[in-house]
Amino acid sequence: MKNGATEILPLFQLPPYLRENCKAGGQIFGMLLDQALDSLTEAEQFDLFMGKTSTDLLRYYDSLSLGEYLSRRASLDTQQAIAAYTCLEPFWDLSFTVFLREELVNTGDHLTTIEGGMSRLADGMKEKVLQQDVPIRFGAEVTGISLLPDNRVQIQFQQDGQSVQKVCDYVLCTLPFSVLRQIRLEGFSQSKYDAINNIHYVSPFKMLLNCKQRFWEQEHYGILAGASVSDQLQRQVYYPQDSAQVTGPTPNHRQGRGSFYSKAALPTPIAPTDDQNWRQPGALLVYNWGLDAVRLGNLPPDALETVVLDRIERFHPEIREFYIGSQVMDWAHNRWSAGGFSLFRPQQIPLYYDGAIAPNGGVHFAGEHCSTDNGWIQGALIAALRAVLEIVSA
């Protein structure tokens, strides 16, 4: 295991100003994103976030993939340094504007979690709905959505082995387009079909490695948070941070901006809350996306376990001594997601975004795929607020 700033970054032939001012490939990535953002007016930045390509410069940026932009602005070694630190190589073919938006809205700042697990968000919403005496129908698989001539909506679903139909005045559809593509749809606009059929989805993969002790927190490693990143198939291994307490200011390499990717590699000063906590059970999280996620997801369980442990063993040679089992989430092969989240490819915003978010008859659409905050919970919330306002204003 090597220190990224002192042992990895010097391996790349970087320009002097980058060697002097950057400690991680993510910082370099952030600097290149800022150069593009600084070329935009405030109005253009606003339109960028709103999913509009209203000027020649915005249309130019939206025509580029991330890889194309980097190849025009950085040397091959600089590109490789960015890839090594951010694991963004699988996203080289995605729209450059995806990453401009992330940098613009500071996704690297104020990331939070919910104590007790993120499922508490959905559980809390369910309780709010039930408190309003609104019934929730569980175990109902939607198989068809049809627009009727009077703009009402007919929903067809399977429940308890029976096919059921229900006619509604309004429907708020949050199904991912990757799932909606598999459902019988009738009466929708061509622009809606085009968005459903073509908006690009990323296939992430996560594997939780349960360990009988948190060996990585022992003095030999002293790892209390963060991730180990490599170019191997598993790509990223994340460490739980519940044993850590912040002991100093969080670094900020540039005031005011910063994406998740450009700030993730900067260390935050932390110390253990309990020197003996390493003796407790813990878990490591393998997380990757793109082709590597597909490759892991296609492996049978025994082979998957062997491949992942073999690669982690290179920097944690004792992993098999402490490993006791795993759980896997493979979004590409999950029936109810058929992919993880949407990320636009070049020129998909002008082609499909308006069609994606537009209501059709009584059907209104929400979800992260109907926002410009793709892949983030706030994108789903923003889209839901927009759709609810459409319904109450109708």
NUTIBA-455693 format. One record per residue (C-alpha): residue number from 0; residue in three letters; x, y, z. Coordinates in pm, 1 decimal. Example, Ala and Ser with C-alpha at 12.3 -4.5 7.8 and 13.67 -1.06 7.14 Angstrom:
# NUTIBA-455693
{0,ala,{1230.0,-450.0,780.0}};
{1,ser,{1367.0,-106.0,714.0}};
This chain:
# NUTIBA-455693
{0,met,{0.0,0.0,0.0}};
{1,lys,{143.3,336.7,-104.9}};
{2,asn,{81.7,700.2,-16.4}};
{3,gly,{-84.2,871.2,-311.1}};
{4,ala,{84.5,1210.1,-274.9}};
{5,thr,{441.6,1102.6,-198.6}};
{6,glu,{474.6,767.8,-378.2}};
{7,ile,{217.6,750.0,-659.9}};
{8,leu,{188.3,1099.6,-806.9}};
{9,pro,{566.6,1135.0,-867.5}};
{10,leu,{546.5,833.0,-1100.4}};
{11,phe,{368.8,1048.9,-1359.2}};
{12,gln,{549.8,1301.2,-1579.2}};
{13,leu,{348.6,1609.5,-1485.8}};
{14,pro,{410.6,1974.5,-1577.2}};
{15,pro,{601.7,2162.3,-1303.7}};
{16,tyr,{303.8,2376.1,-1196.5}};
{17,leu,{95.9,2060.9,-1134.5}};
{18,arg,{374.1,1888.6,-940.7}};
{19,glu,{412.7,2195.7,-720.9}};
{20,asn,{44.0,2268.3,-658.7}};
{21,cys,{-132.5,1932.2,-656.5}};
{22,lys,{-110.5,1641.5,-415.7}};
{23,ala,{-359.7,1416.1,-593.2}};
{24,gly,{-492.9,1342.0,-938.4}};
{25,gly,{-834.2,1455.7,-821.8}};
{26,gln,{-700.2,1805.2,-760.9}};
{27,ile,{-565.2,1815.0,-1115.1}};
{28,phe,{-905.8,1709.6,-1241.9}};
{29,gly,{-1069.3,1987.9,-1042.1}};
{30,met,{-831.8,2248.6,-1185.6}};
{31,leu,{-917.9,2142.8,-1540.8}};
{32,leu,{-1289.7,2155.2,-1465.6}};
{33,asp,{-1252.3,2502.8,-1318.0}};
{34,gln,{-1077.6,2627.3,-1630.5}};
{35,ala,{-1387.2,2535.1,-1830.5}};
{36,leu,{-1629.6,2677.9,-1573.2}};
{37,asp,{-1436.8,3005.6,-1562.7}};
{38,ser,{-1495.9,3042.8,-1936.4}};
{39,leu,{-1874.6,3044.4,-1881.4}};
{40,thr,{-2087.1,3343.6,-1787.3}};
{41,glu,{-2319.0,3322.4,-1486.5}};
{42,ala,{-2613.0,3283.8,-1723.8}};
{43,glu,{-2439.1,2995.2,-1901.4}};
{44,gln,{-2360.2,2827.3,-1569.3}};
{45,phe,{-2727.0,2856.6,-1471.2}};
{46,asp,{-2837.8,2707.1,-1802.8}};
{47,leu,{-2582.2,2428.6,-1759.7}};
{48,phe,{-2746.3,2326.3,-1433.2}};
{49,met,{-3094.6,2360.5,-1585.8}};
{50,gly,{-3007.9,2120.4,-1867.2}};
{51,lys,{-3000.4,2383.4,-2141.7}};
{52,thr,{-2737.4,2420.0,-2413.8}};
{53,ser,{-2829.2,2777.8,-2499.9}};
{54,thr,{-2499.0,2910.5,-2640.6}};
{55,asp,{-2230.6,2796.9,-2881.4}};
{56,leu,{-1988.0,2738.8,-2593.6}};
{57,leu,{-2235.2,2521.8,-2400.8}};
{58,arg,{-2313.2,2326.5,-2715.8}};
{59,tyr,{-1940.5,2277.6,-2773.4}};
{60,tyr,{-1880.7,2149.4,-2420.7}};
{61,asp,{-2184.5,1921.9,-2444.4}};
{62,ser,{-2053.2,1776.3,-2771.2}};
{63,leu,{-1736.3,1658.5,-2595.4}};
{64,ser,{-1689.5,1345.4,-2393.7}};
{65,leu,{-1487.5,1371.2,-2074.4}};
{66,gly,{-1203.5,1184.3,-2242.7}};
{67,glu,{-1204.3,1421.0,-2540.7}};
{68,tyr,{-1186.2,1728.3,-2318.7}};
{69,leu,{-899.9,1585.7,-2114.0}};
{70,ser,{-707.4,1483.8,-2425.9}};
{71,arg,{-726.9,1844.5,-2550.2}};
{72,arg,{-624.4,2000.9,-2219.6}};
{73,ala,{-379.5,1758.2,-2060.7}};
{74,ser,{-84.9,1535.2,-2144.0}};
{75,leu,{-123.8,1158.4,-2150.1}};
{76,asp,{55.3,1126.9,-1814.3}};
{77,thr,{-176.2,1387.6,-1663.0}};
{78,gln,{-479.3,1198.1,-1791.5}};
{79,gln,{-341.3,876.1,-1645.6}};
{80,ala,{-284.2,1045.0,-1308.6}};
{81,ile,{-645.1,1163.7,-1305.7}};
{82,ala,{-765.0,813.8,-1394.3}};
{83,ala,{-550.7,652.8,-1124.0}};
{84,tyr,{-689.8,873.7,-847.6}};
{85,thr,{-1053.7,911.6,-952.9}};
{86,cys,{-1131.5,575.0,-1119.2}};
{87,leu,{-1311.6,774.4,-1389.3}};
{88,glu,{-1169.2,586.7,-1687.9}};
{89,pro,{-1498.3,397.4,-1738.2}};
{90,phe,{-1665.7,740.6,-1771.4}};
{91,trp,{-1430.8,877.0,-2039.2}};
{92,asp,{-1712.6,839.1,-2296.3}};
{93,leu,{-1970.8,1036.0,-2094.8}};
{94,ser,{-2062.6,1398.5,-2156.5}};
{95,phe,{-1809.5,1647.7,-2026.5}};
{96,thr,{-2096.5,1864.3,-1898.9}};
{97,val,{-2192.7,1592.7,-1647.0}};
{98,phe,{-1872.5,1666.7,-1457.8}};
{99,leu,{-1895.7,2043.3,-1505.4}};
{100,arg,{-2232.2,2037.2,-1328.1}};
{101,glu,{-2090.5,1832.1,-1041.9}};
{102,glu,{-1806.8,2080.2,-999.8}};
{103,leu,{-2045.3,2373.9,-1021.6}};
{104,val,{-2277.7,2257.1,-742.4}};
{105,asn,{-1998.9,2144.4,-505.0}};
{106,thr,{-2083.4,1776.9,-474.9}};
{107,gly,{-1751.0,1736.4,-294.2}};
{108,asp,{-1869.5,1947.2,0.8}};
{109,his,{-2107.4,1861.5,283.6}};
{110,leu,{-2163.4,1497.3,190.5}};
{111,thr,{-2372.3,1344.1,467.4}};
{112,thr,{-2510.2,1006.9,570.3}};
{113,ile,{-2810.3,910.1,780.8}};
{114,glu,{-2737.8,745.7,1114.3}};
{115,gly,{-2883.6,398.0,1108.5}};
{116,gly,{-2865.5,363.5,730.7}};
{117,met,{-2997.2,537.8,420.5}};
{118,ser,{-3306.0,313.7,422.6}};
{119,arg,{-3438.4,536.1,701.6}};
{120,leu,{-3511.3,802.6,438.5}};
{121,ala,{-3754.2,577.4,250.4}};
{122,asp,{-3895.5,437.3,575.5}};
{123,gly,{-3959.3,789.7,703.3}};
{124,met,{-4140.4,884.6,383.3}};
{125,lys,{-4354.1,571.4,410.1}};
{126,glu,{-4458.9,663.9,763.6}};
{127,lys,{-4551.2,1017.0,652.4}};
{128,val,{-4771.4,874.6,377.5}};
{129,leu,{-4942.3,629.3,612.5}};
{130,gln,{-5008.8,908.5,862.5}};
{131,gln,{-5216.9,1077.7,591.1}};
{132,asp,{-5431.9,762.5,559.9}};
{133,val,{-5301.9,706.6,207.2}};
{134,pro,{-5283.7,333.4,129.4}};
{135,ile,{-4962.7,182.8,-6.0}};
{136,arg,{-5003.9,-121.1,-228.5}};
{137,phe,{-4710.4,-359.8,-187.8}};
{138,gly,{-4622.1,-652.9,-412.5}};
{139,ala,{-4775.2,-494.5,-723.0}};
{140,glu,{-4559.6,-518.5,-1037.0}};
{141,val,{-4656.6,-263.4,-1302.2}};
{142,thr,{-4673.3,-426.4,-1645.6}};
{143,gly,{-4836.0,-154.4,-1855.3}};
{144,ile,{-4914.2,218.2,-1864.2}};
{145,ser,{-5160.8,357.1,-2119.1}};
{146,leu,{-5273.8,714.2,-2184.2}};
{147,leu,{-5648.2,735.8,-2243.7}};
{148,pro,{-5811.9,985.6,-2484.1}};
{149,asp,{-5930.1,1204.4,-2191.9}};
{150,asn,{-5568.7,1224.9,-2057.5}};
{151,arg,{-5643.3,988.4,-1771.5}};
{152,val,{-5406.4,698.4,-1717.7}};
{153,gln,{-5468.2,324.8,-1711.5}};
{154,ile,{-5222.7,125.0,-1502.6}};
{155,gln,{-5194.8,-250.8,-1541.1}};
{156,phe,{-5018.1,-451.8,-1272.7}};
{157,gln,{-4978.1,-802.4,-1138.1}};
{158,gln,{-5069.1,-880.5,-778.3}};
{159,asp,{-5118.7,-1217.0,-611.4}};
{160,gly,{-5100.9,-1383.4,-951.4}};
{161,gln,{-5383.6,-1170.8,-1091.1}};
{162,ser,{-5377.0,-902.3,-1360.5}};
{163,val,{-5534.9,-582.2,-1227.8}};
{164,gln,{-5623.6,-255.6,-1403.1}};
{165,lys,{-5673.4,83.4,-1242.8}};
{166,val,{-5765.3,415.6,-1404.9}};
{167,cys,{-5613.4,728.7,-1247.1}};
{168,asp,{-5640.6,1102.1,-1306.6}};
{169,tyr,{-5270.3,1148.0,-1239.0}};
{170,val,{-4970.0,917.7,-1208.0}};
{171,leu,{-4628.2,1013.2,-1072.5}};
{172,cys,{-4387.8,768.5,-1236.0}};
{173,thr,{-4045.5,732.1,-1074.1}};
{174,leu,{-3949.2,404.2,-1239.3}};
{175,pro,{-3599.2,418.5,-1390.7}};
{176,phe,{-3612.0,443.6,-1768.3}};
{177,ser,{-3408.3,122.2,-1778.5}};
{178,val,{-3708.5,-52.6,-1617.0}};
{179,leu,{-3974.1,149.7,-1799.1}};
{180,arg,{-3820.1,26.0,-2124.3}};
{181,gln,{-3941.2,-324.9,-2031.4}};
{182,ile,{-4302.4,-220.3,-1964.9}};
{183,arg,{-4581.9,-196.1,-2222.1}};
{184,leu,{-4640.2,174.5,-2290.1}};
{185,glu,{-4918.1,316.7,-2506.3}};
{186,gly,{-5005.2,669.7,-2614.4}};
{187,phe,{-4685.1,849.8,-2517.2}};
{188,ser,{-4505.4,1112.1,-2726.3}};
{189,gln,{-4218.4,1014.9,-2952.6}};
{190,ser,{-3983.8,1237.1,-2749.8}};
{191,lys,{-4074.0,1039.1,-2436.6}};
{192,tyr,{-4007.9,707.6,-2609.7}};
{193,asp,{-3674.9,842.7,-2737.7}};
{194,ala,{-3568.5,946.2,-2385.8}};
{195,ile,{-3671.4,612.5,-2234.3}};
{196,asn,{-3495.5,416.2,-2506.7}};
{197,asn,{-3168.6,608.7,-2523.5}};
{198,ile,{-3067.1,785.7,-2201.1}};
{199,his,{-2751.1,613.9,-2086.2}};
{200,tyr,{-2736.4,414.2,-1762.6}};
{201,val,{-2425.8,326.5,-1561.2}};
{202,ser,{-2393.4,-19.4,-1405.9}};
{203,pro,{-2226.0,2.8,-1063.8}};
{204,phe,{-2132.1,-294.6,-849.7}};
{205,lys,{-2084.8,-320.7,-473.0}};
{206,met,{-1959.8,-608.6,-262.8}};
{207,leu,{-1960.4,-591.4,116.7}};
{208,leu,{-1680.5,-796.6,273.1}};
{209,asn,{-1766.6,-889.5,631.4}};
{210,cys,{-1464.8,-930.3,860.1}};
{211,lys,{-1448.3,-1065.7,1214.5}};
{212,gln,{-1214.1,-782.5,1315.1}};
{213,arg,{-1125.1,-442.0,1169.7}};
{214,phe,{-762.5,-529.5,1101.1}};
{215,trp,{-717.7,-215.4,888.5}};
{216,glu,{-760.5,3.1,1199.0}};
{217,gln,{-461.4,-151.1,1376.5}};
{218,glu,{-150.1,62.3,1413.4}};
{219,his,{18.5,-108.5,1117.9}};
{220,tyr,{-235.7,52.6,883.5}};
{221,gly,{-422.0,306.3,1096.4}};
{222,ile,{-698.2,338.7,835.5}};
{223,leu,{-1012.9,493.1,984.2}};
{224,ala,{-1192.7,616.6,672.2}};
{225,gly,{-1149.4,677.8,301.5}};
{226,ala,{-1063.1,428.9,30.5}};
{227,ser,{-782.6,231.5,-128.0}};
{228,val,{-785.9,285.7,-504.3}};
{229,ser,{-613.7,73.5,-765.9}};
{230,asp,{-628.0,-14.9,-1134.1}};
{231,gln,{-727.5,-371.9,-1048.5}};
{232,leu,{-1071.3,-516.3,-1117.6}};
{233,gln,{-1217.1,-418.4,-780.1}};
{234,arg,{-1101.5,-54.8,-833.9}};
{235,gln,{-1204.7,92.6,-496.3}};
{236,val,{-1217.3,-47.9,-142.9}};
{237,tyr,{-1391.9,177.8,109.0}};
{238,tyr,{-1336.2,170.7,485.3}};
{239,pro,{-1606.1,247.2,745.0}};
{240,gln,{-1560.9,579.2,922.0}};
{241,asp,{-1764.7,519.8,1237.3}};
{242,ser,{-1442.9,473.1,1438.3}};
{243,ala,{-1304.4,813.2,1338.6}};
{244,gln,{-1330.3,1160.0,1483.5}};
{245,val,{-1214.3,1470.4,1297.4}};
{246,thr,{-920.0,1639.2,1471.5}};
{247,gly,{-853.0,1931.5,1239.2}};
{248,pro,{-992.6,2142.0,955.4}};
{249,thr,{-1113.9,1966.7,642.5}};
{250,pro,{-884.7,2060.9,351.0}};
{251,asn,{-1024.0,2265.0,64.5}};
{252,his,{-799.7,2282.6,-240.1}};
{253,arg,{-1004.6,2558.6,-403.3}};
{254,gln,{-1247.6,2793.6,-237.7}};
{255,gly,{-1608.1,2762.4,-347.2}};
{256,arg,{-1599.4,2470.8,-590.5}};
{257,gly,{-1523.6,2104.2,-588.8}};
{258,ser,{-1676.6,1784.2,-720.1}};
{259,phe,{-1687.1,1455.0,-534.9}};
{260,tyr,{-1412.1,1327.7,-765.7}};
{261,ser,{-1182.2,1628.7,-733.1}};
{262,lys,{-1193.3,1646.7,-353.1}};
{263,ala,{-1221.0,1281.6,-255.9}};
{264,ala,{-845.9,1220.0,-242.5}};
{265,leu,{-765.3,1503.0,-0.8}};
{266,pro,{-702.4,1369.9,352.2}};
{267,thr,{-900.6,1492.0,652.6}};
{268,pro,{-716.2,1480.9,988.2}};
{269,ile,{-883.6,1213.7,1203.3}};
{270,ala,{-811.5,998.8,1507.6}};
{271,pro,{-975.5,682.8,1647.7}};
{272,thr,{-1259.5,721.3,1895.6}};
{273,asp,{-1142.3,403.0,2069.3}};
{274,asp,{-797.4,243.6,2034.8}};
{275,gln,{-950.5,-103.2,2080.6}};
{276,asn,{-1232.2,-66.6,1829.2}};
{277,trp,{-1030.6,-264.0,1573.1}};
{278,arg,{-1119.1,-579.5,1767.9}};
{279,gln,{-1486.3,-536.3,1671.1}};
{280,pro,{-1640.9,-686.0,1355.2}};
{281,gly,{-1640.9,-460.5,1052.1}};
{282,ala,{-1685.5,-453.0,677.0}};
{283,leu,{-1500.4,-335.0,369.0}};
{284,leu,{-1689.5,-216.9,62.7}};
{285,val,{-1576.2,-291.7,-291.8}};
{286,tyr,{-1723.6,-37.8,-534.1}};
{287,asn,{-1671.3,-4.3,-907.4}};
{288,trp,{-1863.7,85.0,-1221.3}};
{289,gly,{-1860.9,48.6,-1597.0}};
{290,leu,{-1706.1,-253.1,-1766.8}};
{291,asp,{-1528.7,-367.4,-1450.3}};
{292,ala,{-1864.9,-378.2,-1272.0}};
{293,val,{-2008.8,-587.5,-1555.3}};
{294,arg,{-1710.0,-822.2,-1539.5}};
{295,leu,{-1747.0,-876.8,-1165.3}};
{296,gly,{-2124.3,-908.8,-1195.6}};
{297,asn,{-2090.7,-1185.8,-1453.9}};
{298,leu,{-1879.6,-1406.4,-1224.8}};
{299,pro,{-2038.0,-1693.8,-1028.4}};
{300,pro,{-2021.8,-1642.8,-648.4}};
{301,asp,{-1717.5,-1862.9,-579.5}};
{302,ala,{-1514.4,-1711.6,-862.5}};
{303,leu,{-1619.9,-1359.7,-761.1}};
{304,glu,{-1501.2,-1414.4,-405.2}};
{305,thr,{-1167.6,-1553.6,-525.3}};
{306,val,{-1103.4,-1272.2,-773.1}};
{307,val,{-1184.2,-994.6,-525.5}};
{308,leu,{-990.0,-1142.9,-233.0}};
{309,asp,{-688.1,-1216.4,-454.3}};
{310,arg,{-666.8,-851.6,-554.9}};
{311,ile,{-724.9,-706.1,-209.0}};
{312,glu,{-460.9,-945.7,-77.5}};
{313,arg,{-201.1,-744.6,-269.5}};
{314,phe,{-231.1,-455.2,-24.3}};
{315,his,{-404.7,-632.3,268.2}};
{316,pro,{-229.5,-974.0,273.1}};
{317,glu,{-419.3,-1082.3,586.9}};
{318,ile,{-767.4,-1033.8,436.4}};
{319,arg,{-847.7,-1407.0,416.2}};
{320,glu,{-763.2,-1453.7,784.1}};
{321,phe,{-1039.0,-1210.5,883.2}};
{322,tyr,{-1291.5,-1251.3,598.1}};
{323,ile,{-1613.8,-1433.1,696.3}};
{324,gly,{-1857.4,-1370.0,409.8}};
{325,ser,{-2003.5,-1117.9,167.5}};
{326,gln,{-2315.2,-956.9,23.1}};
{327,val,{-2337.7,-831.2,-334.0}};
{328,met,{-2543.5,-562.4,-505.5}};
{329,asp,{-2516.9,-576.2,-883.4}};
{330,trp,{-2747.6,-308.0,-1022.0}};
{331,ala,{-2716.5,-418.7,-1385.0}};
{332,his,{-2864.0,-759.3,-1301.7}};
{333,asn,{-3121.5,-635.8,-1051.2}};
{334,arg,{-3472.1,-676.5,-1191.7}};
{335,trp,{-3606.7,-359.3,-1033.2}};
{336,ser,{-3326.6,-127.1,-1142.6}};
{337,ala,{-3174.8,-277.8,-1461.9}};
{338,gly,{-2884.4,-37.8,-1411.8}};
{339,gly,{-2760.2,190.4,-1139.3}};
{340,phe,{-2818.0,550.8,-1243.3}};
{341,ser,{-2827.5,766.7,-1552.9}};
{342,leu,{-2533.4,970.1,-1681.6}};
{343,phe,{-2567.6,1154.3,-2009.3}};
{344,arg,{-2347.3,1088.7,-2308.2}};
{345,pro,{-2241.5,1375.9,-2537.4}};
{346,gln,{-2537.6,1561.6,-2692.3}};
{347,gln,{-2796.6,1360.1,-2500.3}};
{348,ile,{-2908.5,1669.8,-2307.2}};
{349,pro,{-3045.0,1858.1,-2612.2}};
{350,leu,{-3174.2,1535.3,-2765.8}};
{351,tyr,{-3353.5,1377.3,-2470.6}};
{352,tyr,{-3367.5,1586.9,-2152.3}};
{353,asp,{-3680.4,1789.6,-2232.2}};
{354,gly,{-3855.6,1473.1,-2346.5}};
{355,ala,{-3749.3,1293.0,-2028.5}};
{356,ile,{-3900.1,1545.3,-1787.7}};
{357,ala,{-4210.6,1647.6,-1985.6}};
{358,pro,{-4547.0,1517.4,-1856.3}};
{359,asn,{-4752.2,1311.8,-2100.0}};
{360,gly,{-5123.7,1342.8,-2035.5}};
{361,gly,{-5177.9,1258.9,-1670.6}};
{362,val,{-4838.0,1090.5,-1629.3}};
{363,his,{-4564.9,1296.9,-1463.8}};
{364,phe,{-4205.8,1181.6,-1430.6}};
{365,ala,{-3947.1,1203.9,-1152.8}};
{366,gly,{-3629.9,1029.3,-1038.9}};
{367,glu,{-3261.4,1110.9,-1069.3}};
{368,his,{-3284.1,1036.4,-1442.9}};
{369,cys,{-3524.0,1331.7,-1475.1}};
{370,ser,{-3274.6,1578.1,-1329.2}};
{371,thr,{-2928.1,1714.1,-1399.1}};
{372,asp,{-2805.8,1577.5,-1063.2}};
{373,asn,{-2776.0,1228.5,-1208.9}};
{374,gly,{-2695.1,952.5,-964.0}};
{375,trp,{-2758.5,1161.6,-650.6}};
{376,ile,{-3052.2,1153.4,-410.0}};
{377,gln,{-3098.8,1529.2,-441.7}};
{378,gly,{-3157.3,1481.2,-814.9}};
{379,ala,{-3451.1,1252.5,-739.9}};
{380,leu,{-3585.8,1497.9,-480.7}};
{381,ile,{-3558.5,1797.5,-715.9}};
{382,ala,{-3734.9,1605.0,-993.0}};
{383,ala,{-4008.2,1494.0,-751.2}};
{384,leu,{-4073.3,1852.1,-638.0}};
{385,arg,{-4101.4,1964.8,-999.7}};
{386,ala,{-4343.7,1682.7,-1084.6}};
{387,val,{-4561.9,1745.8,-777.9}};
{388,leu,{-4585.1,2115.4,-866.6}};
{389,glu,{-4693.2,2014.9,-1218.0}};
{390,ile,{-4971.5,1798.3,-1077.3}};
{391,val,{-5107.5,2049.0,-824.1}};
{392,ser,{-5092.2,2323.6,-1087.9}};
{393,ala,{-5279.1,2121.7,-1351.9}};
